[in-house]
């Protein structure tokens, strides 16, 4: 924590030293202690999920070709993409814990954003491949071994459901974990669709249902992936994370004691779980001291889940700050 700077640039970080830091000057609202909890380690979940799904992909692909079921082969291809997605997500979760260096001053936290973006893009490529193959099969329906299809897909429901459950507790606070969770839940739903298709083919003899099911699988994957793609692209462009209202953050800072103006406010994700903020506070009464800034940083963490706040204090309202206009970055 810097104690004095000639230019009044005073970084404020959300360190929870004492209870008296719980209330920033002019702050209102309630604490949400859950925001400050450390991210859970999902290493075991990743390992189990990768092992289960790798084994299932091999078995499903083999039975798919043996039973002449495009729906099973399509599902195996999608599951293979999820194995790769889990590997990428796990690697990013490990890299994001690397300490900062002189070159990577935020560490490698941003790797989790890249992993989420990669998973979304890779899934869309898989959707295109599955959809194209399904269209070809729809034009030339082939007989399938219905019982084999139903049994294998039923096993897939169990494996994907268990894997999704392993990530369920982290899906709301981490986009990277959310991506893994959504993939597994989508797979479980897709496998359920394959079971239904196998049953309908058994009852009706309509072999074209296999290709139609593959197309429905593609649509379901696309629908589930779109939100992940949207959020990961926004994060990679340093957009304010979903769930944080920048107007509410600005309003809180403007209410703090002595603050007459707030400008150059930036809020962006450092990773899929951590958010940073920088801004300039105009305080004509003079530099407020370290405790004041630390209390604001603590409140930003508790109220808005902003973990890394840096606040620059300016004392002369007449001095034109080059970064004050809204269009200047």
C-alpha positions as CSV (number, residue, x, y, z in Angstrom):
1,X,0.0,0.0,0.0
2,X,1.5,3.3,-1.0
3,X,1.5,6.0,1.7
4,X,2.4,9.1,-0.3
5,X,2.7,9.9,-3.9
6,X,3.4,13.4,-5.3
7,X,0.7,12.9,-7.9
8,X,-1.8,11.7,-5.4
9,X,-2.1,8.3,-7.1
10,X,-3.1,6.0,-4.3
11,X,-3.7,2.4,-5.1
12,X,-6.4,0.7,-3.0
13,X,-6.6,-3.0,-2.7
14,X,-9.3,-5.0,-1.0
15,X,-7.4,-6.4,2.0
16,X,-9.6,-7.5,4.9
17,X,-7.4,-6.5,7.9
18,X,-9.9,-5.5,10.5
19,X,-13.6,-5.3,11.1
20,X,-13.5,-1.5,11.0
21,X,-12.9,-1.7,7.3
22,X,-16.4,-3.1,6.7
23,X,-18.1,0.3,6.1
24,X,-16.8,2.7,3.5
25,X,-17.6,6.4,3.8
26,X,-21.1,7.0,2.3
27,X,-21.6,3.3,1.6
28,X,-25.0,1.7,1.8
29,X,-26.5,-1.8,1.2
30,X,-25.6,-5.2,2.5
31,X,-22.5,-7.3,2.5
32,X,-22.5,-10.3,0.2
33,X,-19.7,-12.4,1.8
34,X,-20.0,-15.1,-0.8
35,X,-18.2,-12.8,-3.3
36,X,-15.0,-12.9,-1.3
37,X,-14.7,-16.7,-1.1
38,X,-11.7,-18.2,-2.8
39,X,-12.6,-20.2,-6.0
40,X,-13.0,-23.9,-5.3
41,X,-10.4,-26.2,-6.7
42,X,-12.0,-28.5,-9.3
43,X,-8.9,-30.5,-10.2
44,X,-10.4,-33.8,-9.0
45,X,-13.6,-33.1,-10.9
46,X,-11.6,-32.4,-14.1
47,X,-9.6,-35.6,-13.7
48,X,-12.7,-37.8,-13.1
49,X,-14.6,-36.1,-15.9
50,X,-11.8,-36.6,-18.5
51,X,-11.3,-40.2,-17.6
52,X,-15.0,-41.1,-17.7
53,X,-15.7,-39.3,-20.9
54,X,-12.6,-40.6,-22.7
55,X,-13.6,-44.2,-22.0
56,X,-17.2,-43.5,-23.0
57,X,-16.1,-41.8,-26.3
58,X,-14.1,-44.8,-27.3
59,X,-17.0,-47.2,-26.5
60,X,-19.7,-45.0,-28.0
61,X,-17.8,-44.5,-31.3
62,X,-17.1,-48.2,-31.6
63,X,-20.8,-49.2,-31.0
64,X,-22.0,-46.3,-33.2
65,X,-20.1,-47.7,-36.2
66,X,-21.0,-51.3,-35.4
67,X,-24.7,-50.4,-35.1
68,X,-24.6,-48.0,-38.1
69,X,-26.0,-45.2,-36.0
70,X,-25.1,-41.7,-37.0
71,X,-26.7,-40.3,-33.8
72,X,-24.3,-42.4,-31.7
73,X,-21.3,-41.4,-33.8
74,X,-22.4,-37.7,-33.7
75,X,-22.8,-37.9,-29.9
76,X,-19.3,-39.5,-29.6
77,X,-17.8,-36.7,-31.7
78,X,-19.4,-34.2,-29.4
79,X,-18.2,-36.0,-26.3
80,X,-14.7,-36.1,-27.8
81,X,-14.8,-32.3,-28.2
82,X,-15.9,-32.1,-24.5
83,X,-12.9,-34.2,-23.4
84,X,-10.6,-31.6,-25.2
85,X,-12.7,-28.8,-23.7
86,X,-12.2,-30.3,-20.2
87,X,-8.5,-30.5,-20.8
88,X,-8.3,-26.9,-21.9
89,X,-10.5,-25.7,-19.0
90,X,-8.4,-27.7,-16.5
91,X,-5.1,-26.3,-18.0
92,X,-6.5,-22.8,-17.7
93,X,-7.6,-23.3,-14.1
94,X,-4.1,-24.3,-13.2
95,X,-2.4,-21.5,-15.2
96,X,-4.7,-18.9,-13.7
97,X,-3.2,-19.6,-10.3
98,X,0.3,-18.8,-11.5
99,X,1.8,-15.8,-9.6
100,X,2.4,-12.5,-11.3
101,X,5.7,-11.9,-13.1
102,X,7.5,-8.8,-14.4
103,X,6.0,-9.4,-17.9
104,X,2.7,-10.9,-16.9
105,X,1.8,-8.5,-14.1
106,X,-1.7,-10.1,-13.6
107,X,-0.2,-13.6,-13.7
108,X,-2.0,-15.8,-16.2
109,X,-5.5,-15.3,-14.9
110,X,-6.7,-14.4,-18.4
111,X,-6.1,-17.9,-19.6
112,X,-9.4,-19.0,-18.1
113,X,-11.1,-16.5,-20.4
114,X,-9.2,-17.8,-23.4
115,X,-10.2,-21.4,-22.4
116,X,-13.9,-20.4,-22.3
117,X,-13.7,-18.7,-25.7
118,X,-11.9,-21.7,-27.2
119,X,-14.5,-24.2,-25.8
120,X,-17.3,-22.1,-27.3
121,X,-15.6,-21.8,-30.7
122,X,-14.6,-25.5,-30.8
123,X,-18.2,-26.6,-29.9
124,X,-19.6,-24.6,-32.8
125,X,-17.2,-26.3,-35.2
126,X,-18.3,-29.6,-33.9
127,X,-22.0,-28.6,-34.4
128,X,-21.2,-27.8,-38.0
129,X,-19.6,-31.2,-38.6
130,X,-22.4,-33.1,-36.9
131,X,-25.1,-31.2,-38.8
132,X,-23.5,-31.7,-42.2
133,X,-23.1,-35.5,-41.6
134,X,-26.7,-35.7,-40.4
135,X,-28.0,-33.9,-43.5
136,X,-26.2,-36.5,-45.7
137,X,-27.7,-39.3,-43.7
138,X,-31.1,-37.8,-43.9
139,X,-30.9,-37.9,-47.7
140,X,-29.9,-41.6,-47.5
141,X,-31.4,-43.2,-44.3
142,X,-29.6,-46.3,-43.1
143,X,-30.9,-49.1,-40.8
144,X,-29.6,-49.0,-37.2
145,X,-29.3,-51.4,-34.3
146,X,-31.9,-49.8,-32.1
147,X,-31.3,-51.7,-28.8
148,X,-27.5,-51.1,-29.0
149,X,-28.1,-47.4,-29.6
150,X,-30.5,-47.1,-26.6
151,X,-28.2,-49.0,-24.2
152,X,-25.0,-47.0,-25.1
153,X,-26.8,-43.7,-25.0
154,X,-28.3,-44.7,-21.6
155,X,-24.8,-45.2,-20.3
156,X,-24.0,-41.7,-21.6
157,X,-26.8,-40.2,-19.6
158,X,-25.3,-41.6,-16.4
159,X,-21.6,-40.6,-17.2
160,X,-22.5,-37.1,-18.4
161,X,-24.9,-36.5,-15.5
162,X,-22.3,-37.5,-12.9
163,X,-19.6,-35.3,-14.6
164,X,-22.0,-32.3,-14.7
165,X,-22.8,-32.8,-11.0
166,X,-19.1,-32.6,-10.2
167,X,-19.0,-29.0,-11.6
168,X,-22.5,-27.9,-10.5
169,X,-21.3,-26.0,-7.4
170,X,-19.0,-23.7,-9.4
171,X,-21.2,-22.9,-12.4
172,X,-22.4,-19.6,-11.2
173,X,-19.2,-18.0,-10.2
174,X,-16.7,-19.1,-12.9
175,X,-17.4,-18.9,-16.6
176,X,-14.7,-21.5,-17.2
177,X,-16.4,-24.0,-14.8
178,X,-19.8,-23.0,-16.3
179,X,-18.5,-24.0,-19.7
180,X,-17.6,-27.5,-18.4
181,X,-20.9,-27.8,-16.6
182,X,-23.0,-26.8,-19.7
183,X,-21.1,-29.2,-21.9
184,X,-21.8,-32.1,-19.6
185,X,-25.5,-31.2,-19.1
186,X,-26.0,-30.8,-22.8
187,X,-24.4,-34.2,-23.4
188,X,-26.7,-35.8,-20.9
189,X,-29.7,-34.3,-22.6
190,X,-28.4,-35.3,-26.0
191,X,-27.9,-38.9,-24.9
192,X,-31.5,-38.9,-23.6
193,X,-32.6,-37.8,-27.1
194,X,-30.7,-40.6,-28.7
195,X,-32.4,-43.1,-26.4
196,X,-35.8,-41.7,-27.4
197,X,-34.8,-41.9,-31.1
198,X,-33.7,-45.5,-30.8
199,X,-37.0,-46.4,-29.1
200,X,-39.1,-44.6,-31.8
201,X,-37.1,-46.3,-34.6
202,X,-37.7,-49.7,-32.9
203,X,-41.4,-49.0,-32.7
204,X,-41.9,-47.4,-36.1
205,X,-39.0,-48.6,-38.3
206,X,-38.5,-45.0,-39.4
207,X,-34.7,-45.0,-39.9
208,X,-34.7,-41.3,-40.9
209,X,-35.3,-40.5,-37.2
210,X,-31.6,-41.2,-36.5
211,X,-30.6,-38.3,-38.8
212,X,-33.3,-36.0,-37.5
213,X,-32.1,-36.7,-33.9
214,X,-28.5,-35.7,-35.0
215,X,-29.9,-32.4,-36.3
216,X,-31.7,-31.8,-33.1
217,X,-28.5,-32.6,-31.2
218,X,-26.7,-30.0,-33.3
219,X,-29.4,-27.4,-32.5
220,X,-29.3,-28.2,-28.8
221,X,-25.5,-27.8,-28.7
222,X,-25.7,-24.5,-30.6
223,X,-28.3,-23.2,-28.3
224,X,-26.4,-24.1,-25.1
225,X,-23.1,-22.8,-26.5
226,X,-24.3,-19.4,-27.7
227,X,-24.4,-17.9,-24.2
228,X,-20.9,-19.2,-23.4
229,X,-19.6,-17.7,-26.7
230,X,-21.3,-14.4,-26.0
231,X,-19.9,-14.1,-22.5
232,X,-16.4,-15.3,-23.3
233,X,-16.1,-12.9,-26.2
234,X,-17.3,-10.0,-24.0
235,X,-14.8,-11.0,-21.3
236,X,-11.9,-11.2,-23.9
237,X,-12.8,-7.6,-24.9
238,X,-12.6,-6.4,-21.3
239,X,-16.4,-5.7,-21.0
240,X,-17.9,-5.2,-17.6
241,X,-18.8,-8.7,-16.4
242,X,-22.4,-9.8,-16.4
243,X,-23.9,-9.3,-12.9
244,X,-22.1,-6.0,-12.2
245,X,-24.0,-2.8,-12.9
246,X,-21.4,-0.1,-13.8
247,X,-24.0,2.6,-13.1
248,X,-24.5,1.3,-9.5
249,X,-20.7,1.2,-9.0
250,X,-20.4,4.8,-10.2
251,X,-23.3,5.9,-8.0
252,X,-21.6,4.2,-4.9
253,X,-18.3,6.0,-5.6
254,X,-20.0,9.3,-6.0
255,X,-21.7,8.9,-2.6
256,X,-18.4,8.4,-0.8
257,X,-17.5,11.3,1.6
258,X,-15.8,14.2,0.0
259,X,-16.1,12.9,-3.6
260,X,-17.4,15.6,-6.0
261,X,-16.7,13.8,-9.3
262,X,-15.8,10.3,-10.6
263,X,-14.2,9.8,-14.0
264,X,-12.0,7.4,-16.0
265,X,-14.0,4.5,-14.5
266,X,-13.0,1.1,-15.9
267,X,-14.3,-2.3,-14.8
268,X,-13.0,-5.5,-16.5
269,X,-12.4,-9.2,-15.8
270,X,-8.9,-10.3,-15.0
271,X,-10.1,-13.9,-15.2
272,X,-13.4,-15.8,-15.2
273,X,-13.6,-15.3,-11.4
274,X,-11.8,-12.0,-10.7
275,X,-12.7,-8.4,-11.5
276,X,-10.6,-5.3,-11.5
277,X,-11.5,-1.6,-11.3
278,X,-9.6,1.7,-11.8
279,X,-11.0,5.2,-11.5
280,X,-10.2,8.8,-10.6
281,X,-11.9,10.4,-7.6
282,X,-12.0,14.2,-7.3
283,X,-11.8,15.0,-3.6
284,X,-11.2,18.8,-3.1
285,X,-10.7,18.4,0.6
286,X,-7.4,16.7,0.0
287,X,-5.9,13.2,0.0
288,X,-8.2,11.2,2.4
289,X,-5.6,8.7,3.6
290,X,-5.0,5.0,3.2
291,X,-7.8,3.7,5.5
292,X,-10.4,5.6,3.5
293,X,-9.3,4.1,0.3
294,X,-9.0,0.6,1.8
295,X,-12.6,0.9,3.1
296,X,-13.8,1.8,-0.4
297,X,-11.9,-1.2,-1.9
298,X,-13.4,-3.5,0.7
299,X,-16.9,-2.3,0.0
300,X,-16.4,-2.7,-3.7
301,X,-15.4,-6.3,-3.1
302,X,-18.3,-7.1,-0.8
303,X,-21.0,-5.3,-2.7
304,X,-19.9,-5.7,-6.3
305,X,-17.5,-8.7,-6.3
306,X,-14.7,-6.4,-7.5
307,X,-11.5,-7.9,-6.2
308,X,-8.8,-5.5,-7.3
309,X,-9.6,-1.8,-7.0
310,X,-7.1,1.0,-7.8
311,X,-8.2,4.5,-7.0
312,X,-6.5,7.7,-8.1
313,X,-7.3,10.8,-6.0
314,X,-7.3,14.3,-7.6
315,X,-7.7,17.3,-5.3
316,X,-8.1,20.3,-7.7
317,X,-11.4,20.3,-9.6
318,X,-10.1,23.1,-11.8
319,X,-7.2,20.9,-13.1
320,X,-8.2,19.3,-16.4
321,X,-7.5,15.6,-16.2
322,X,-6.7,14.3,-19.7
323,X,-8.6,11.1,-19.0
324,X,-11.8,12.8,-17.7
325,X,-13.8,12.9,-20.9
326,X,-16.0,9.8,-21.4
327,X,-14.7,9.1,-24.9
328,X,-11.0,9.1,-23.8
329,X,-9.5,5.8,-22.7
